[in-house]
Amino acid sequence: MGKAMQQVDVLRAACCVAAADGRIGSRERQVLEHLAELAGVGAASFKAMCEMAVNDKSWHTQQLKYVRDYGESAMTALAAVAAADGVITDEEREMLNNFASKLELESEVAEEAMRKGFAKVGLKA
């Protein structure tokens, strides 16, 4: 699978993490927009991803399968999105832990990846 498709998969999963608390905040949206730009995802597709993430919780489960091959790098990106608004909600932390489990990351590796992601946006875990 190419790097562009990997970036799109991580973007979809990141939308789910951002929407774990039922909405996507403005700081989270900024990080997501940056990921969308890197992945070459257009505005209409990005908007649809965000809407699915907010409105369809079953879509979250589907996204787990797509990021499984990216392990630690995906976990770091997802953690950065979760921390973008300066707060990690219980829902976001639960979703991050769920992703880590599905990615089959050892707990120490997952925690380190999350710390790196939190640090990218200036949040200490």
GUVOGU-192860 format. One record per residue (C-alpha): residue number from 1; residue in three letters; y, x, z. Coordinates in steps of 0.1 Angstrom, whole numbers, m for minus. Example, Ala and Ser with C-alpha at 12.3 -4.5 7.8 and 13.67 -1.06 7.14 Angstrom:
<recs>
+-----+------+-------+-------+-------+
! seq ! type ! north !  east !    up !
+-----+------+-------+-------+-------+
!   1 !  ALA !   m45 !   123 !    78 !
!   2 !  SER !   m11 !   137 !    71 !
+-----+------+-------+-------+-------+
</recs>
This chain:
<recs>
+-----+------+-------+-------+-------+
! seq ! type ! north !  east !    up !
+-----+------+-------+-------+-------+
!   1 !  MET !     0 !     0 !     0 !
!   2 !  GLY !    34 !    13 !    m9 !
!   3 !  LYS !    62 !    22 !    15 !
!   4 !  ALA !    83 !    m7 !     2 !
!   5 !  MET !    56 !   m32 !    10 !
!   6 !  GLN !    52 !   m16 !    44 !
!   7 !  GLN !    89 !   m20 !    51 !
!   8 !  VAL !    87 !   m57 !    41 !
!   9 !  ASP !    58 !   m63 !    64 !
!  10 !  VAL !    76 !   m46 !    93 !
!  11 !  LEU !   107 !   m67 !    85 !
!  12 !  ARG !    87 !   m99 !    87 !
!  13 !  ALA !    72 !   m89 !   120 !
!  14 !  ALA !   106 !   m78 !   133 !
!  15 !  CYS !   120 !  m112 !   125 !
!  16 !  CYS !    93 !  m127 !   147 !
!  17 !  VAL !   101 !  m104 !   176 !
!  18 !  ALA !   138 !  m112 !   172 !
!  19 !  ALA !   130 !  m150 !   172 !
!  20 !  ALA !   106 !  m148 !   202 !
!  21 !  ASP !   132 !  m165 !   224 !
!  22 !  GLY !   138 !  m192 !   198 !
!  23 !  ARG !   169 !  m177 !   181 !
!  24 !  ILE !   181 !  m146 !   164 !
!  25 !  GLY !   212 !  m132 !   179 !
!  26 !  SER !   240 !  m115 !   160 !
!  27 !  ARG !   230 !   m79 !   172 !
!  28 !  GLU !   194 !   m86 !   163 !
!  29 !  ARG !   205 !  m100 !   129 !
!  30 !  GLN !   224 !   m67 !   123 !
!  31 !  VAL !   193 !   m46 !   129 !
!  32 !  LEU !   172 !   m70 !   108 !
!  33 !  GLU !   198 !   m68 !    80 !
!  34 !  HIS !   196 !   m31 !    80 !
!  35 !  LEU !   158 !   m32 !    78 !
!  36 !  ALA !   161 !   m58 !    50 !
!  37 !  GLU !   184 !   m34 !    31 !
!  38 !  LEU !   160 !    m5 !    35 !
!  39 !  ALA !   132 !   m27 !    22 !
!  40 !  GLY !   151 !   m40 !    m7 !
!  41 !  VAL !   149 !   m76 !     4 !
!  42 !  GLY !   175 !   m99 !   m10 !
!  43 !  ALA !   196 !  m123 !    10 !
!  44 !  ALA !   177 !  m154 !     1 !
!  45 !  SER !   143 !  m139 !    10 !
!  46 !  PHE !   158 !  m125 !    42 !
!  47 !  LYS !   172 !  m159 !    52 !
!  48 !  ALA !   138 !  m175 !    46 !
!  49 !  MET !   121 !  m149 !    68 !
!  50 !  CYS !   145 !  m155 !    96 !
!  51 !  GLU !   141 !  m193 !    93 !
!  52 !  MET !   103 !  m190 !    93 !
!  53 !  ALA !   105 !  m168 !   124 !
!  54 !  VAL !   127 !  m192 !   143 !
!  55 !  ASN !   110 !  m225 !   132 !
!  56 !  ASP !    73 !  m217 !   127 !
!  57 !  LYS !    55 !  m201 !   156 !
!  58 !  SER !    22 !  m200 !   136 !
!  59 !  TRP !    40 !  m177 !   111 !
!  60 !  HIS !    42 !  m151 !   139 !
!  61 !  THR !     4 !  m149 !   142 !
!  62 !  GLN !     1 !  m143 !   104 !
!  63 !  GLN !    25 !  m114 !   106 !
!  64 !  LEU !     3 !   m95 !   130 !
!  65 !  LYS !   m23 !   m88 !   103 !
!  66 !  TYR !     2 !   m73 !    80 !
!  67 !  VAL !    16 !   m46 !   103 !
!  68 !  ARG !   m18 !   m34 !   117 !
!  69 !  ASP !   m19 !    m3 !    95 !
!  70 !  TYR !    15 !    10 !   106 !
!  71 !  GLY !     8 !    14 !   143 !
!  72 !  GLU !    33 !    35 !   162 !
!  73 !  SER !    61 !    34 !   136 !
!  74 !  ALA !    59 !    m4 !   133 !
!  75 !  MET !    59 !    m6 !   171 !
!  76 !  THR !    91 !    15 !   173 !
!  77 !  ALA !   109 !    m6 !   148 !
!  78 !  LEU !    99 !   m39 !   165 !
!  79 !  ALA !   110 !   m26 !   198 !
!  80 !  ALA !   144 !   m16 !   184 !
!  81 !  VAL !   149 !   m52 !   171 !
!  82 !  ALA !   138 !   m67 !   204 !
!  83 !  ALA !   164 !   m45 !   223 !
!  84 !  ALA !   192 !   m49 !   198 !
!  85 !  ASP !   210 !   m75 !   218 !
!  86 !  GLY !   208 !   m53 !   250 !
!  87 !  VAL !   182 !   m75 !   267 !
!  88 !  ILE !   144 !   m76 !   264 !
!  89 !  THR !   134 !  m112 !   273 !
!  90 !  ASP !   100 !  m121 !   287 !
!  91 !  GLU !    91 !  m137 !   254 !
!  92 !  GLU !   101 !  m106 !   234 !
!  93 !  ARG !    82 !   m83 !   258 !
!  94 !  GLU !    51 !  m106 !   255 !
!  95 !  MET !    53 !  m105 !   218 !
!  96 !  LEU !    57 !   m67 !   217 !
!  97 !  ASN !    27 !   m64 !   239 !
!  98 !  ASN !     8 !   m88 !   217 !
!  99 !  PHE !    17 !   m67 !   186 !
! 100 !  ALA !     7 !   m35 !   204 !
! 101 !  SER !   m27 !   m51 !   212 !
! 102 !  LYS !   m32 !   m63 !   177 !
! 103 !  LEU !   m22 !   m29 !   164 !
! 104 !  GLU !   m49 !   m15 !   186 !
! 105 !  LEU !   m25 !    10 !   201 !
! 106 !  GLU !   m35 !    27 !   234 !
! 107 !  SER !   m11 !    16 !   261 !
! 108 !  GLU !     5 !    50 !   265 !
! 109 !  VAL !    12 !    52 !   228 !
! 110 !  ALA !    26 !    17 !   227 !
! 111 !  GLU !    48 !    23 !   257 !
! 112 !  GLU !    62 !    55 !   241 !
! 113 !  ALA !    68 !    38 !   208 !
! 114 !  MET !    87 !    10 !   226 !
! 115 !  ARG !   108 !    35 !   246 !
! 116 !  LYS !   117 !    52 !   213 !
! 117 !  GLY !   126 !    18 !   198 !
! 118 !  PHE !   147 !     8 !   228 !
! 119 !  ALA !   165 !    42 !   227 !
! 120 !  LYS !   174 !    37 !   191 !
! 121 !  VAL !   197 !     9 !   201 !
! 122 !  GLY !   209 !    25 !   233 !
! 123 !  LEU !   187 !     5 !   258 !
! 124 !  LYS !   168 !    22 !   285 !
! 125 !  ALA !   134 !     6 !   293 !
+-----+------+-------+-------+-------+
</recs>
